[in-house]
């Protein structure tokens, strides 16, 4: 083989090695950023577990002795919380799918 063929092969090999290193470094950097976000999120949640829950000063008398309006308000509030949780779940689900949809872009 002529010398210039070997030169082309060596240059091609060096270009491929350098591009592989650049590719690995970029993906490693992005993975590090994602892990940092995950760690930050986990730290916030762990810190939140150490905080005391707010004390509720509700009427502790039996429910059947209270006016019917109290039960209706309590049911309405509980149902509103259920709807909020479902909506938050849908939003988280949509965000996750959007992130997965563009994962390889």
Secondary structure as UniProt FT lines:
FT   HELIX           3..49
FT   HELIX           63..65
FT   HELIX           68..101
FT   TURN            102..104
//
